[in-house]
Amino acid sequence: MSGNLFEAALYFEQVFRESNEYKNLQRRYQALNQDPQAKQLYLQINQLHSQLHQKQMMGQEIQQQEIAALQNMETTAQQNQTFKHLMEADYQVNMLMVELNKIITKPLEELYGHPGEK
């Protein structure tokens, strides 16, 4: 039976690659890679996100100045149209994935329900 799930997942991968949301994200990412300023902002923000996530996973406290630095970078990046368009496309793909996840996990939601209800 699980073979059918993997076949369905492979089919879903193909359908996802053909979706407007994914194609738009692809175009926006390609545009980012051709805009040196936007690409630099993107890389810096990703690097800082990774560093803060790693600190958090190691149980280290994230300093207020680190959060402020990230917020400043993100504010600056939002002024770059190429970066901004990529983030909008990324958001659309993430919202699609959230909705698809709800569909896929519906049997678990039905099985377990909402804790505290009865």
C-alpha positions in Angstrom: 0.0 0.0 0.0 2.8 2.5 0.8 4.0 2.0 -2.8 0.9 3.8 -3.9 1.7 6.7 -1.6 5.2 7.0 -3.1 3.8 6.9 -6.6 1.3 9.6 -5.7 4.1 11.7 -4.2 6.2 11.4 -7.4 3.1 12.4 -9.4 2.5 15.3 -7.0 6.2 16.4 -7.5 5.6 16.6 -11.3 2.3 18.5 -10.9 4.0 20.9 -8.4 6.8 21.7 -10.8 4.2 22.6 -13.4 2.2 24.9 -11.0 2.1 28.6 -11.6 3.3 29.2 -8.1 6.4 27.2 -8.5 7.1 28.6 -12.0 6.8 32.1 -10.6 9.1 31.3 -7.8 11.6 29.9 -10.3 11.5 33.1 -12.4 11.9 35.3 -9.4 14.8 33.2 -8.1 16.5 33.5 -11.5 16.0 37.2 -11.5 17.5 37.4 -8.0 20.6 35.6 -9.3 21.0 38.2 -12.0 20.7 41.2 -9.6 24.0 41.4 -7.6 22.6 43.7 -4.9 19.5 41.5 -4.4 21.6 38.4 -4.4 24.0 39.8 -1.8 21.1 40.8 0.5 19.5 37.4 0.1 22.8 35.6 1.0 23.4 37.8 4.0 19.9 37.3 5.4 20.1 33.6 4.8 23.5 33.4 6.6 22.2 35.4 9.6 19.0 33.3 9.7 21.2 30.1 9.8 23.5 31.5 12.5 20.6 32.4 14.7 18.8 29.1 14.1 22.0 27.3 15.0 22.4 29.3 18.2 18.8 28.5 19.1 19.3 24.8 18.5 22.4 24.8 20.7 20.4 26.4 23.5 22.3 29.7 23.2 20.5 33.0 23.8 19.9 35.2 20.8 21.0 38.7 21.6 18.6 41.7 20.9 21.3 43.3 18.7 21.3 40.1 16.5 17.5 40.3 16.1 17.8 44.1 15.3 20.5 43.4 12.7 18.3 40.8 11.0 15.3 43.2 11.1 17.4 46.0 9.6 18.7 43.7 6.8 15.1 42.6 6.0 13.9 46.1 6.0 16.7 47.1 3.6 16.0 44.0 1.4 12.3 44.8 1.2 13.3 48.1 -0.6 14.9 46.0 -3.4 12.1 45.1 -5.8 13.9 41.9 -7.0 14.2 40.6 -3.5 10.7 41.7 -2.6 9.2 39.9 -5.6 11.1 36.7 -4.7 9.8 36.9 -1.1 6.3 37.3 -2.4 6.6 34.3 -4.7 8.1 32.3 -1.8 5.2 33.3 0.4 2.7 32.1 -2.2 4.5 28.7 -2.5 4.6 28.3 1.3 0.8 29.1 1.6 0.2 26.5 -1.1 2.2 24.0 0.8 0.3 24.7 4.0 -3.0 24.1 2.3 -1.7 20.9 0.7 -0.4 19.7 4.0 -3.8 20.3 5.5 -5.3 18.0 2.8 -2.6 15.4 3.2 -2.9 15.3 7.0 -6.6 15.4 7.2 -6.9 11.7 8.1 -4.7 12.3 11.1 -6.7 15.4 12.1 -9.8 13.3 11.9 -8.2 10.5 13.9 -6.8 12.5 16.7 -9.2 15.5 16.6 -8.5 18.5 18.7 -6.9 17.9 22.1 -9.2 18.7 24.9 -12.4 18.2 22.9 -14.9 15.4 23.6 
